[in-house]
Amino acid sequence: MILAMDGREFVAGRMTGIGRFLLGMLEEIARSRPHLTTVVLGGPEAQLPGSASHIHLHRVPKHTTLYWDQVLLPRALRQVGASTFFSPYYKAPILAPCPTVVTIHDVIPFDFPAYTSGLWRPYAVALRSWAALLARRATAVVTDSAYSKKGVLTVLGLAPERVHVIPIGVGQEFHPDLPRMAKTAAMARYGIREPYLLAVGNFLPHKNLPRLVEAYQALPATLRQRFTLVLAGTPTQHGPARSVSPASLTRPGVHAPGFIAAEHLPPLYAGAAALVCPSLAEGFGLPVLEAMACGIPVVCARAGALPEVAGEAALYVNPLEVKSIAEGIEQVLTDEELRARLGAQGLVRARAFDVRRTSARLVDLLEAIARSGKVG
């Protein structure tokens, strides 16, 4: 039995959210699946994070994405004798030589207005059609939340039994007992002044950062003078979606340190006064989970899958109203009893998303498909 997985995210020095998602799988395979030979398909510069005798790296030549997906990838799957192939994206070969499992984290690129209206509507329609074709060709589709599954069924028209909800897990490196020295070093590296509010993610329109900055500006002057707002992340592009420019968010007290290395995320979470996530749409909301695991209070939007992830362990705001976001931030910064309660509830909530448990569920699914030999 040979499991092959798309490992293009494993680039030295730049561990992404999807990279951490795949890392959890590899750690589960290394720890408890010695019978499962696993081949990670990566680019010429790919590096495996860790080692195990039954986990191997197979390098695939660099090329355009479409050619890599549809020509080089099926060729590599034949070369390694894959029993099944796992993609952490919606992309997979149409003519794969083995069963495939794809991941659709959310349907935001297919239905969020900023990405599907105006001149970009034809692109969005084509992207949705392409994703639907790949999903129908796959043996199974994995998604992160019940909210995302509902979107996948509605937008892509898949049968419910083919879509499996497996949440993203939070790694054990995210915990509240990090040494003060680690927090101080991380803050110094990124020029962050304590105390600070933290927002983590890219700068795409659905992240709602302009309203967050407006809400920060609406706080009482005493709070703005005391707390910095840190926008941790980098601008990116997702099809037609263009990031909000960090320069357009520049205000007194707002700091955008850029990309945060994976090893520095836990201490930056643990050192924050609170995490703020005012997104208009989320298929999961990993920063909310990571912040809860570090024991800090969370202020987040009642939108998308965020309530499904945070449960009762967050203070919810209306992401469409600057006043609501500002009031939520002010409340969590000034009410010590609320802060303590949210921090304690978040720690309990985060335990339900242990990465070992969620990764085991995903690997179980892939093994079952590999044993059945079923091709979608």
N, C-alpha and C positions, 0 to 999 in steps of 0.2 A: 504494500500500500504506500503510494507516494503522493504526498500533498504538495502542490506547488502554489506559491502565492506571489502576487505582484509586490515587489519590494523596492519600487522606485523612490519611495520616501526615505530610504536609508542612505542619506548623504552625510558624510562626516561633518560634524560641527553644526548641523542644522536639523534638529529633531522637531518635526511638526506634530500637530495633534493626531493626524492619521498615523504618523510614525510611532507615537506612543501607543496608539490602539493596536498596531501590529506587534509592537514589542511585548505587550501583554500576552498575545497569542503565542509568541515564540517562547516566552518564559514558561507558560503552561505546558507547551510541548516538551521543552527541555526538562522540566521538573517531573512530569508524570506520564509522558507518552513516548517511552523509549522505542516502542514498536512502530511509531509513525515517522517514517523517513520524510523529511521536509526539505524542499528545495525553494529557496528564495530567489526569484528572478529580478535582477537589478541591472542598473546601467554600468558602464565601464568604471565608474568611480564609487560604486556602492560598497559599503562596509557593513558587515553584520554586527549588531550591538550585542556582543556576548558570543559564546561558543558552546556547542554540544556536538558529540560525535555523529548524531543522526540529523543534524541541521546543516545544510550546505548552501553555498552561494553559487548561482549560475549566472554569469554575466551575459547580458544581451547588448549588441552594438547600439550605440546612440543613433536615434533617427527621429523624424517627425512623429508626433503622438499617434496619428491615425495609422501610419505604416507600422509603428511599433506594436500597436494593439492588434492589428488585423493580419499582419504578415510575419513579423519577427516573433511575436508571442506564441502563436500556434506552432510555429517551427520549433521553438524552444520547448514547448510542452511535449511535443513528440520526441525530442532528443532526450529529455529526462524521464520519459515514460510515466508521465503524471496520471494518477488515478482520478484526481479531481483538482480543480483550479479555483483559488479564492482571490477575488479582487476587492480591495477596500474602497473601490469607486463603483459607479454604475457601468463602467467600461469593461468589456471582455470581448474576446474574439467571437465573431458570428459563427465561424466554422471551427470551433475548438475540437480537438481530438479526444476530449474527456468532458465529463460533467463540469459545469461552471456554477459558481455561487458569486453573485455580485452584491454590493452594498449600496443602498440608497439612503444616505444619512437624512436627507430631507428633500422636499420638492420646491424649495424656495426659488431655485433658478427657473422653474417651470411655471410658477404662478404668482410670484411677488411683483406688484405693479411696476416697480422701478426697472425690472429686468424684462418685462413682457409687453410693454406698451410703446406706442409711437413708432419710430423708425426701426426699432429693434424687434418688433413683433414677429416678422418673418423668421428671424434667427431663433427666437424663443420657441416658435412652433416647430421648426426643424429640429432643435435640440430635444424637445419633448418627444417627438416622433422617434428620433434615434434612440433615446433612453428607453422608450417603451419597447422598441424592437429588441434591444439587447436584454432587457429584463424578461421578455417573453421567451427568448432563446435560452436563458439561464434555467438551471434546474431549480434553484431557489434564490430568493432575494432576502437579504438581511437588512433590517432597519433599526433605528435606535430607540424608538418610542412608539407607544400606541397612537400618539398624535401623528407621527410621521407615517405610520402604517395606513391610517385613514387617508392621508394625502396621497400616498402611493396608489391605493386602491381607486381613489377618485380620479386622480390626474392621469395615471398610466393604465388604468383599466385592467389590473391584474386580479387573478383569483385569490381570495383571502388565504387559502391553505398554502399558497406558495410563498407568502410573505411572513417572515419570522421576526418577531420583536426580541432583540437581544440588546439590552442597554450597554452603553460604554461604561467600563469600570474605572475606578479611581485607584491609582497606584499607591503602594505603601509609603512612598517618599513624601506624600502629602499628609502631614500630621501636625498637631499643634506644638509639639515639644522640640522644635528645632532650636539649636543654640543661638543665643543672642549674637554671637560673633558671625554666624552665617547670614543672619538678617542684615547686620550692619555692612558686611562685605558686599552683599548683593545690592543694597541701596547705594553704596558708594560707587559701584561699578556703573550703574545707570543714572547717576546724578540725581537720585531721589531724596528729597528732604522729608523727614519724619515730623509729624504724623501725616498720613496720606490716605486718600480714597483711591481705590484701584478699579480700573476697568480693563479687561483682558479680551483681546480678539482682533480681528481685522477691521478695516475702516470702510467696509461696504455699506451701502445705504440702509439695509435692514438692521444694522447694529445701532442706528439711531443716535450716533454720537453728537451731532449738532444740538439736539434737544438736551442731551446730557450736559453739554457745556453751558447751554443757556440756563439749565437748572442750577448748575454750580454757581453761575454768576448771580442767580437770584437768591442765594443763601445770604443770611445776615453777614455783614462785613466781618464780624468777630470770628465767624467760622471760616470764612475764606482766607482770612489772615493767618489762621492757625493750620488749616488743612490744605494740602496740595491735592489736586486731581491728577492722577497718573493714568494716561491712556497707553497701555502697554500693548504693542502689536505693530504690524506694518501694513501699509497700503498694499492692496492686491487687486487683481482683475479676475472676474469670473464671467467669461463670455462677454456679453455686452455691458455688464455691470462695471462701473468705474468707481474706485474708492473715493471717499471724501478726502480732500487734501489735508494733511496734518496742519499745513500753514493756515488753512481757513479756520482751524479750531484753536489757534493760538490766542490765549487770553492770559491776563495776569493770574498766576497760580495754577495754570494748566501745563503739564509736562508730558511730552510724548517721547519716551526714550528709545522707541524703535523695537526691533526684534529682541525678545528675551530668550536666552538659551534655556533649554529644558532643565538643566541643573539649578538654575537660578529662580525658576518659578515658585517652588515650594517656599523658600524663605521670603520671597516678595509677597506671596499671599499671607503668610503667617505674620508678617510685619505690618500689614495694612490695618487701618481702623475699620474698614468695611469694604466689601466688593459691591459695585453697582453694575447691574446688567439691565439696561432699559430697552433691550431688543424688541423690534416690532414682530419678529418671527424667529423661532429657533426650532430645529428638529430635535435637539437634545438640550444643550447648554452646559458643556463640560466645565467652563470656568466656575459656574455656580457650584457644581459638585466638588471641584477641587478646593474652592474657598471654604465650603462647609467642612471638608475633611481636615482643613487647617485650623478650624475652630473660630473663624471670623464671621461676623454677622453679614447677611446678604440682603441687599435691596434689589429686587428684580421686577420685571414687567409681568403682569398677568397676561401672558401671550404665548402662543405656540406650546412647546413641550415643557416650558419652565415650571409651571405648577406641578406637572407630573414628576419632575426631578426633585424639586425642592420641597414638595408637600407643605407641611405647616411650619417649616423651618426657615422661612424667609418673610420679609416685609414686602408686600406687593404694592405696585404703583401702576397707574395708567400711563403707558408709554407715549400716548398721543398728547398728554398734557404736561407741559413744562412745570406747572405749579404742583402737580401730583408728584413728579419725580423729585422736585426740590423739597417738598414736605416730607417725603420718605427719607431722604438723605438727612435732613435736619433732625428728624425724630430719632434716627438710629445713632446720630452723633451726640445727641444731648441726653438721651435716656439710658443711663447705665444699666438699669434693670432689664430693659428691652435688649440691650446689646448682649448681656450675659445669657439671657434666655435663648436668643437666636443662636448664639455660639454653641450652647449646649445641645440644643435641638438639632443643629446642623451636624454635629459630630455623630449623633445617633443616626440621623438620616443617611449620612454618607456610608455608614457600615453596610447598608443594604445594597450598595453598588461596588462591593469588593471586586477588584480586578481579577482575582483568581477564580471567583465564582462565575463572572460574566464571560471570561475567556474560555473557561471549561465548557460552558454551554455552546459557545460558537464552535469550538474544536469537536465537540460531540456531534454537532450537526454535520460538519464536514466529513468526519469519519463515517457517519451513517450513509452519506451520499456516496463516498468512495466505495463502501462495501456493496452498495446496491448496484453500482455501475450504471445508474440511470442517467441518460443524456436528455437535456431539455429540448 
